[in-house]
Amino acid sequence: MKRLLVVVFFLSFCSLFSQTKVGGIVVDPSGSPVAFANIIFPNSTEGTITNDNGRFYLESDNTYSKVVISFIGYESKEIELTQKVNYNMEIVLEESTQQLKEVVVYTGKQSKKNNPAIDILKKIWAKKRENGVRKFKQYQYDKYEKIEFDLNTIDSALIKSKLFRGLEFMFENLDTSRVTGKTYLPMFLNEGFSRVYGDNEIETEKEDVLGNKSSGFDGHQSITAFVEDLYSDYDVYDNYLKFFDKSFTSPLSKTGVDTYNYVLSDSTYIDNKWCYNIIYYPRRKNELTFKGDFWVADTTYAIKKINLQVTKSANINWVKEVYIEQEFDVVNDSVFLLKRDYMLSDFSFSKKEKSRGIYGKRTTVYDNYQFNTTRPPEFYKAESDPYDPRVFSRDTTFWKNARLENLNEDESGIFKLLDTLKTVPKFRTYYDIVSILGSGYVEIDKWNIDIGDIYSTFGFNDAEGTRIRAGARTYFGQNDTWRLEGYMAYGFSDKKFKHGLSGKFLLDRKSRLILSGGHRRDIEQLGVSLTATNDVLGRSIASSSLVTVGANNRLTNINLSTASLEMEPAKNFRVRIGGSVRTLASALPDDFSLDYIDPEAPGGISSEVKQFDLSTTLIYTPGRRTIGYGVEPVNVNDDYSTVLLNYTKGVRGFLESDFDYEKIQFSYRQPWQIGGFGRLTSSVELGKTFGEVPLSLLSVVPGNQTLFSLYNTFPNLDFYEFVTDTYATLHLEHNFNGRLFSRIPILRNWNLREIVGLRGAWGQLSDENIALSAPANIPLMAPEDQIYWEYSFGIGNIFKILRIDFNFRGNYLDNPDARRFGVTGTFGFNF
């Protein structure tokens, strides 16, 4: 045993001295930090650049005795390394007395003319390609992906704090980040192995997931969805790279010359290919940009290696560092294949150097490329089941062969660590807090029930006064094939109980055949949406808002029963067939009447509608990604479009239904990433009702009397101000993500974001429908003579959580109590 310990110690000792670590700060003679200075081990391609504050950290598995520091406008400096670990170095660069012959040198900003780096960049544009595999008719390769989350900046003060008292064993084995030099503790690890097949002739690709293994918070759907959405695929050759729902200008972009400074720094052989090294850094602060360098081959002008680091001044929240590294294999003179992709994100409340946070790391390794193996089209249509239980139960032999990159000691121990932590009550408490805040539900594992949604507990409206609500749902796991959910609510003014109960059952996983149904008796604001309220458990913020503009008294008592059958015959294409029975009546008849002419009723007037409807809905969401194969999969992205077509048939007489009518509705919502100019969200809605129906069954142009900014509503319209049987609406909202404010000296340091909106609605209301609802005590009118429109200007990211919109009404200013101007806002945690 003692001999074994000696061997282990010796190996650890040798391992320690086979590494070189350097870190510190680079300053000029006056002591000011030098940002974007180049740090490199001589005669190697291993290097980094200083951050905005002049600080750097560089680590290598190899042993080096020197490090070289250089920057345009300063003399290069070579420093002897007297030991393997060299922290807290302070390096002073002297101003250069000479200029390079090839480049007109300026301190900081670089010339765009006669710059060899830009000449090379232009050749990259001319020869860039999507990927090396696109050069072949067919291809296949193995893909291994590892995603990890770690606590970082761990010091003795944190270990001894009350927060981790009793959990000190967690910190027995800590490692140091090779990018930042900070100590970290792994808390989550997911591994995936798959085989990718593609055919460029028929433009198709499929990925067979062969293995998946998780530890940590793998059972929590909100955290898992966040992880999935965090690391989307990207191509460094694209003009813009999307991370955290933001578009960053790529250093290889054709617009890069207006965004970055480029410097030709070095040249050498890499894998027997002569390559140039180009350093780049941003021309302006506060824009969504990177800093770093790349190596490019001299004949093909293909990227051999690139690293990208987000600048600290970039307008992005809760992220202190983002570091990306890609390596390519040289197959021959014309083919460079992606070999390794690494991304590290440092999430923190503050961007200060010593602030603590969480690392999110993704490593993807590609290997075993094969080309030009013809396969029939049926092969690509036969997709594997990524949720096959065998995928999640692979043995150690499988993972030993599948890992194209071995786990380090800390990663290997995370499975055991997390199993231990889950038995510690204090850790369970922390986990439960994160879980509750993320999902809104309190998990009771013993009963397989979640209590919530806690965010719907309190509300207020004119009919109910103060309202409280409590609910629960079954939850065995995110892949449950059935789920029951319900709630109870009570209004202190009307002194009535309300309730809702819903059930969903997955009958066939392959076709995603789902049977659902439920019942609801509650009070709702129907004038906030163009579609009927058939969601048994949902509730609009309009009927629960604590503060409203004007009287929020146009509320409806709804007694709803629904049943539907849904299936997904093709990926992201859903078909839903269902029926519903609704009873609708005003919750405050003296203020808001839903009366209508009814010759069969006593007095010729009815105040209540009972209606049976059959509906068929087609929903297409191309590009939507989900996780889980259960009855309620979780969306992991929001950049997909949604096309909806709905047909509703009202059947008179069946179950005492009052009206015969037909309604057809169409909507299309599309987010657009407009390069570096931000994100535009657009939506179009069209609809028409055939037949005579009363006010409660007509289509109301969505107003908004709350103080919240609600997309697809008109914040300067009151509820039921416009009522239609034929309608068309358009909503446009563009978030510049700080593109404009970053150019204004006073505002750029606040990282504000500018939002503009434009909305319009047109509609008609037939004389027959007006006459049918003549007893109503509100005006019945539609925006037929001219399109009703509004516009807005907003400021987002105030204190990183607040957005305020200033909304202006464009016309119909003579309507009773018309609101010409209004202010709305939202709170939220956004990157």
N, C-alpha and C positions, 0 to 999 in steps of 0.2 A: 504493500500500500504506500509506504514511504517513497519507494522508488518511483511509483506512478506519479506521486505528487511532484517529485523532482523533475520528471520528464515534462509534466504539464507546465510547471513553472518555467522550465527552460524554453519550451515552445512559445509560451506567452512572452517571455523576455525577448526572444528572437523576433517575434511578430511585432513587438513594440518598436524595435530598432530597425525594422524594415520599412518604416513609414517616415514621411517627412511632413510636418505640419508648421505652417507659418500664418501669422495673423497680426493685425495692427492697424496703423493709420498712416496715410501719406499726406504730407503737408508741403506748402511752398515756404520760401525763406521767411515770410511774415507770419507763419504759423497757421495760415488758412488751409482748410482741407482741399485736396486735389481730387475732384470727382472723376471717375472713368479712367483713372490711370491703369496701365497694363501691368499685371503681375504674372510672371512666367518663370518656370524652371528652365534653365538654359538647355539647349539641344533637345527640346521636347515640345510636344503640343499641349502640355498640361499648364493651364493658366487660368486667370480670372481677371476681373477689373474691379476697382474700388467702387463703393456705392456713392450715393449723393453726399455722404458725410466723410468721404475719403477713407472709409474703413474697408478692410478686406479679410478674407480667410481662404487659405488654399491648402489642400491636403492631397497627398499622393501615397500610393502603396509602395512606390519606389523610393530609393534613398538618393537625395540630392545634397550637395555641399554648398550650392549657391542659389540665389534667387535674383532675378533682374526686374527692375521697376522702371517704366518709361512712360512718357506722355509727350504729345506734340507741344513744342514750345519749351521743353525742359530737357536737361541733360539726363541720359539714361544712367541708372545707378545699379551696380552689381554688388550684392552683399554676401559675404561669407556666412554660412550657417554653421555655428560652432556646436550645435546640438540638433537632435532630431525634432524637438518640439520648441518652436520659437513664437511665443505669444506676446502681445502688448508691444510690438515693435513700433517705433516712431521713425519714419523715413522722410527725410527732407530732400526734395528735388530742387536743384539749382536751375535757374532760367538758362535756356540755350543761347549760345552766342552765334550759332550757325543756323542756316536753313537747309532743309533737304533740297536736293536739286530737282527731284521729281514733282514736289508739291509746293505750292505757295502756302507757307505756314502762317497760321493765325492761332493765337492761344484761344482755345475753346472752339469757336466756329470754324469750319473748314470750307475752303473754296469749292464751288461746284465745277469750276473750269480748270482744265489741265490737271485734273486729279486722277491718278492711275487707278485708285480704288473704284471710282465711279465708272471708269472705262471697263473695268472687270465686271462691275455690276450690270452694265448694259449687255455684256455677253452672256451673263447668267439669264437675263430676261429673254434673250434671243433663243437660248437653248433649253429653257426650263421645261420640265415635264411633270405630269402628275405624280408618277412613281415609276421606278424601274420595271415593275411587273407589267406596266401598260405597253411595253415594247414587245411582248410576246402574245401569241394567239391565246394560249391558256397558261394558267399558273396555279400553283398551290404552295402553301408554306405553313409552318407551325407557329403558333402565337402563344406566348406565356405572359400573363399579366399579373402583377402583384400590386395591390393597393394597401397602404398602411397609414394609420393615424397615430401620432405620438404626442405626449405632453413634452414641451420643450422649455429651455432656460431653467433647468432644475438646479437649485443651489441648496446649501445647507439650511438657509432660512426657510425655504419652502418645505424641505423634508421635516424640519422640526416644528412647523406650524401646527396649530390646532386642527386645521383642515385635514391633515394627513396623520394625525395622532392615531396610532394603532395600525397604520398601513405602511410603516417604515420599510417593511420587507419588500415592497414594490420597487424600491430604489437600490436594491443590492447590486443590480447589473445595469449600468447606464452606458450609453454609447455617445459618441460625438458626431454631429453632422459634418460631412465632408464639404458642405456648401457654406454653412454659417459658423461652424465651430462650436455650436451650442450643444450642451448635454440634452438628451431626450430619453423618454421612456415609451416604448411601443404599447399601444392600447387597443388597436384594431388591426386585423390583417385578413385580407381576402386574396386568394389565389385562384386563377382561372387558366385552364389550358384548352386550346381549341385548334382546329385545323381549318384553314380558309382555302376555298376553291374559287377560281374565277375564269371566265371566258370572255375575252375582249371582243370576239367576233359577234357574239349575241348579247354583249353588254350585260352580263349577269354575274352575281357573286353570292356565295353562301358561306356561312360559318357554322361548323359543327362544334358545339361545346362538348368536350369530352370529360372535363373534370372541373369541379368548383369546390373550394374549401374556405370556410370562414371561421374567425374567432372574434370575440369582442361583442359589439352591439348588432350582430347579424340578424337577430330576431326582431329588431325594431324597424318598422317600415319607413318611418320618416327619416331616420338616419341613413338607412340603406338607400332610399331614393336620393338623398342629398349626395351621397358618395357617387352614385351612378351618374347624376347630372353634372357633378363637378368636373369629371374628366371625360370630356367629349373628344372625338377624333379631330385632328387638324393636320394641315399640310403646310410646311414652312414656306413653300413656293407660292402659296396664295397671297393675294395683296393684303388681306386682313385675316387675323387669327382671332377666333372667338373664345374667350374665357370669362366665366362669371357673368354671362349675359352682356359682355362688353366686347367691342371690336377693337383690337389692338392692331396698329399698323405693323406689318411684317417688315423686318429689315431687308428682305428680298423683294419688297413691293416696288412697283413702278412709281409709286408716289413717295418712295422712301427718301429720294434726294431732297424733297422739301420738308422731310420730317427728321432725318438723321444727319449727323456728321459721319463721314467715312474716312478711315485712314488705312493706307496700305502699310502694314506693320512688319511683316516678315515673309519668308518663303523657305520651304524645305521639302524633302522627300517624305511622303507618308505612304506606306504600302507600295513603294516603288513608283509612286506618282508624284510629280512635282506640283506642289500646292502653294497657294498664296494665303496669307493670313490677313484678314481685314477686320479692324476694330470699328465698331459703330456706337454712337451714343446720341441722345436726342438733342435737337436744336432748341427746343423750348421746354419749359417745365409744365406740369399739370396736365399733359396730354397722355393718352393711352399708348405708351411707347415702351420699348425695351432698351437695354444696353447689353453689350457683349461683344463676341467676335465669331467669325466663322472661317473655316479653311475650304478653299475651292480649288479644284483641279485645273491645270493650266490649258488643257486641250478640250475637254468636254465641258468645262465650266459647270460641273456638277458639284454640289455641296458634299464634302467629305465629313465634316464635323461642324456643328453649330451649337452655340449656347445663347440663351436669351434670358435676361433678368429684368423684371419689371422695375422701373424706377420708382423710388419712394414717393416722388411728387405726383405720380399718376393718380387720376381721379377715380379711386377705387377704395371701398370701405372694407374694414375688418381683415384686410390682407396686407401684411407687412412685407413679405417677400414672395416672389414667384420666380423660380429658376427652372429653365427647360434646357435639356441637352439631348441632341440627337447625333447618332453615329451611323455612317453608311459603309457598307462593304463594297469594295471594288471588285466587280466580276470580270469586266474587261474595259476597254477604252470607252465604251458607250453605255455601260450599265452599272449604275450605283444602286444597291438595294439597301433599304432601311434595315439596320441591324439592331439598334437599341434606342429606345425612347424613354427619357427620364424626366419627371416633372415633380418639383417640390413647391408646396404652397405653405406659407407661414401665416396662420390665422391668429389675429390678435386684436384686442380692443384699441391698442395704441401702436403707433409706428415708431415709438422710442426704441433705442438700441437694446435696452435691457428689459423690455416688457416681455412678459410670459405669454405663451400661446400654445397653439396646436399645429403640428406639422401634418399636412396631407401629402402623401407621396405616392406616385404611380410609376412603376417601372414596367415597360413592355419590351420583350425580347422576341425577335423574329429569327427563324432558322429553318433549315431543311427546305430551301426553295427548290421547286421542280417546275419544269416548263414544257409546254406544247404536248400535253397529254389530252387528247380529245375525249370528251364525255358527252353523252346524249343530253338534250335539254331536260328530259325527265329527271336526270340526276340532280339538277339544280332546283327543281321544283320540290323534290322530296327532302324537305328540311328536317333536321334532327330535332328532338324534343329537348330544349335546354333545361327542362325541369324534370327530366327522367330521374327518379330517385337514385339510380346507379351513378349519376353524375356527381352527386353529393356524398357518396360513400366510397370513394376510391381509396385503396389501401396505400401503405407507405411505399411499396414497390412502384406503384403507378407514379406517385409524386416524385420519387427519386429519379425516374426517367423523364418525367414531364418538365421538371424545373430546368429551364434553359439558363437560369441563373440561380445559384444556390442561396439559401437563406443564411443570413449571418447568425451569430449566437443569440442575439436578442430576439430576432424574428422567430427563431426556432423555439424559444422559450415562451413566446407569447400565449400559445395555446394552454400551457400549464398555468401560467400566471392568471389568465382570465378565468379559468375554471376555479382557481383558488379565490380570486377576488369576489366572485359571485356568491361565495358562501359567507363573506364578511358583511355583517349587517350595515356597517357604516358606508361601505361602498355601494350596497344595494340602495341606500337612501339617496346617495348622489345620483345613481343611475335612474332612480324613479323620478327625481326632480327634472333631469334632462328629458326623460320620456314624456312626462306630463306637459312640459313646455312645448315640446316638439309636436305632439299629436293632439293635445287638448284632452286626453283621456287618462284617468287613473287606473292603472292595471291591477287587478286582483287575480293573481295567477292561480290561487287555490281554487277559485270557482270558474276560471276561464271567462271572466267578465271584465269589461272596461266600463268605468263610470265616467260620464261626460255627455256632451262636449262642455268643458268648464267655461269656455268662452261665450256660451249662450245662456249662462246662468241668470243674468239680470237684463231687463229691458224696460222700456216705457213707451206707452202710446195713449192717445186720448180715450180710447175705449176701455182699456184694461187698467190704466194707471201704471203703477209699478208692477212688474211681472217677474216671477221667478220660474226657473225651469230646471229640471233634473232628468237625466237620461242614463241609459246603459245599453251595452251591446255585448253579444257573445264574441269572444276572441280567443281562439286556440292557437292561432298563428296567422301570418300574412297570406298563407295559401289555403285558408279555410274554404271548403267547397260549399258551405252554407253559413249564413249569418242572420241573426235576429237582432233588431234594434228598436228601441222605443223611448218615449219620454212622457213626462207629466209636467204640466205648467199650471200656474195659478195667477189670476189677476186680482189685485187688491181693491180695485174700484168696482169692477163688475161682479166680483166675488164668485167667479166661475172657474172650474177646472177645465183644462184642455189636455189633449193627449194625441199621441201618434204612435203607430206600431207598423214595422216593416219587416219583411222577410225576403231573402234572396237565396236561390238554390242553383248551383251549377250542375246541370244534368249531363253535359258532355263537354269535356275539357278541350277536345280537338276542334270542335266547331264553336266552342264557347256558347253553348246553349244554356240560357239562364232563364229560370222562371222566377218572377218576383210579384209581390203584391203587398197591399197594406191598407191601413185605414187611418184617417186623421180628422180630428174635430178641433178647430182652432180659429184664430183671427189673423187675417193676412191683408197686406196692401197689394192688391192686384194691379195697380196702376204703375208698377215699377218695371214691368216686363211685357214684351209683346206676345210671349207665349203663355199658355195657360199654366196655372199652378197645379201640376200633377206629381210633384215631389212630396211624398208623404211626410218626410222628416225635415225638409228644407224650410227656411224662413228668411225673408228678405230683411236687410238691415233697416229698410224703410219703416217696418212695423215694429222694430225693436229699438230704434235709435233713442238715446237718452235726451237729445236736443234736436229740435226740428225748426224749420223756417215756416212761419205761418201756422195755420191750424192743420194738424195731421189727423183729420177726422173722417177721411174718405176710406174707411176700412170695411172689410167684408168678413162676415161669419162664413166659414167654409166647412162643410161636412163631406169628406172625400173618401171614396173607396176605389182602389185601382188594382188591376192585374195585367201583367204583360209577359210576353215571351220574346227573348232577344237572342240573336245568334250572330256570329261573325264568319260569313262564308269565305271571305278573303281578308288578308291582313289589313287591319285598321279600317275595315268596312263593316259596319254594323247595321242590322235590320231589326227593327223592333215593332211588334204588333201587340196592341193592347186595347183595353177598354177601361172606362172610368164612369163612376156615378158621382155627380156633384150636386150638393144643395147649397145655394148661394143666397145670402141675404145681408142687408146692411147691418153693420155692428152699431151704428149710430143713426137711426132712421131720420131723426129730426134735423140732422146736419147734412146727411148724404143719403139720398133716396135711390133705391134700385127698383122702384115701382115700374110696372109696365101695364099696358092695356091687355086685359084678359076677359073677353066676353063671357067666359064660362065661370068666372069667379064672382062671388057675391060683391056687388057694387061695381063690377067690371074692371077692377084693379087687383093685381097680384103683387105682393112684395117679395116673393121668394121664387127662385128658379130651381127646378129639379131637372137635371140633364144627364142623359146617358150618351156617351160618345165612344165611337170606335176610331182608332188612329193607327196609322202606319208611318213610321219614321225611318229615314235612311240617313246615316251619319258616316261621313268619310273623313278620316283624320290622317292624311299621308304624312309620314315622318314622325308620328307619335311613337315614343318609346315607353314601355312599361316594365315593371318588375313584378314577379309573382304570377302564379297560374291559378289563383283562387277566384272566388266569386267577385272580389273587389281588388283587381290589380292596381298598383300605384303608378301614376304618371311620374316620369323622371325628367321630362323636358317640357318647355312651354313655347318652343319655336316652331310648332307645326300649325298648319292651317286646318280649319274645320269647315266642312260643307254639310249643311243640314237641309233636308227636304222632308216636310211633314204634311200629311193629309189627314184631316179629321172629318168624320161623318157623324153628325148628330141625328139620333134616331128617335123620333117622337113616338110616344105610346109605350115603348118598352121600359119596364120598371118605372112606369108613370112619368116618363121623360116628356118635357114640355115642347121641344122644338126640333124641327127638321131643318138641317142646314149642312153646308159643306164649307170647309176652310182649307186653303192650301197656303203653306208658308215656306219660304226659302231664306236661308242665311248663309253668309260666307264671311269668315273671319281669317285674316292673314297677317301675321307679323312679318316685317321686312327689315333686314339688317342692311342699312344704307352705308356700306363701307365704314369709313371713319366718322360719318356724320350722325351716327346714332341709330335708333330703332324706331321704326314707324309701325303702328298698329292700325289696321283698317278693318272695317266691317260694314257689310251691306245686308239689309233685311228687307224682304218683300213679302207681301201677303194680301190675300183677298178672301172675303167671306161671301158665299152665295146663299141667299135666303134671308128671311127677316128674323132678326134676333134682338133681344133687349140689351140694355147697357152692360149687364154683367157678363155677356158673351161676346161683346165687341172687342176690338183691338185698340188699346189705349197707348198713345205715344208716351214712352216712359219719361215721366217727370222725376224730379229729385228735390224733396224738401228737407233732406238731411244736410248736415254740415260735412258729410264725407264725399270725396270725389269718387263717383261710381261710373266706371266705363260703361258705355252703351245706354246711358241715361242723359237727359237734358237738365242740367242743374238750375236753369232759370225758368223751368216749367213747373207748375203745380201738378199734383196728381189729378188726372182726369181733365186737364185743361184742354187737351185735344183727344177726341175719340173718333175712330175710323172703322170702316169695314173694308177699305182698300188703302194700303199704305206702302211707302218706301222710305227707308232711312239710310243715312250714311254717317259713319263716324271715322274721323281721322285724328290720330294723336301721335305726335312725334316727340321723342325724348332725345335731345342732342347730347346727353351724357357729358355736359360741361364743355363741349367743343367751342362754344362762343365765349363763355365766361373765362375760359383759360387764356384768352387773348387780352383780357382786360386786367391791367396790373393790380388794381385794388381788389378785384374780386377773385383772381386766380388762386390765391392762397386759401380761400374758403371752400374750394371744391364743390361749389354749387352746380346744379344741373338745370338746364332750361327745357321746359316742356311747352309745346304749343298744341292747340286742339281746334278742330273745326267740325261742326255737326250740322246736319240738316235733316228735315222730315217733310214729306208731302203725303197727303191723304185725302180720302173722300168719305163722306157719310151720306147714304141715300136718304131721300125724304121719307121712305117707308120705315126705315129704322129710327129716324128721328121721331116720327109719329108714334111708333110703338112704345118708345120710352118717354113720351111727352110728360108723364107725371113726375119725372126726375126733377129735383130741385137744384140742379147745377146746369150751366149752359152746355149744350151739346153742339160742338163745332169741330170741324176738321181743317187742317192747313191746306185748303184746296186752291185758293186764289193765288197764293204764292208760297214758295217753299219756306217753311220756318227754319231759321238758322241761328246758330250761336258760335261764338269763338272764345277762346280762353288762352291765357298766358299763365304759366306756372313756374315756380321755383322749387326744385327738389333738392334733397340731401342737406337740408337745414339741420344742423347738429347731427348729421348722418341718419336721422330717423324721420324727419318731417318733410312733407311736401304741401305747399299751399298753391291753390289755383284761383286765379281771378277770372271770373266768367262774365261774359257780356252777351246780352240778348240783341240779335240783329234786327228783328222786326216784330210785328204783332204787338206793338207797344201800347195799343189802345185796349187790349184785353183787360177785363176787370182784374185789378190787383196785380197787373203784370210786373214781374221783377226784372228791371233793366240790368241789374248788376248783382253779383253774389260772390261770396268767397267760400270755397270748400277746401278740404285738406284730408290727408291720410297720414297714418303712422305706419312705419314698417322698417324692417331690417333688410336692406338691399346692398348687394355688392356695388 
